[in-house]
Amino acid sequence: WYKNVEQTGFKAFNTIANTITINYRSILNYFINRSTNASAESFNAKIKAFRAQFRGVKNVEFFLFRLTRIFA
């Protein structure tokens, strides 16, 4: 189906086909194992929210210490 998409000449379809070929293992992993990266995304959101509370952090080591104590 990749060749059929390439022959259409639409750039958007080619972009989607390239994305699928690059990420096909992750896509198949979801359908086989029902595995997603939702837990990692949730953790990133928690870190961003925590960081937003302490804008202008001067002591990075203490910030990382507090981060590990709260979320680890």
Secondary structure, 3 states (H helix, E strand, C coil): CHHHHHHHCCHHHHHHHHHHHHHHHHHHHHHHHCCCCHHHHHHHHHHHHHHHHCCCCCCHHHHHHHHHHHHC
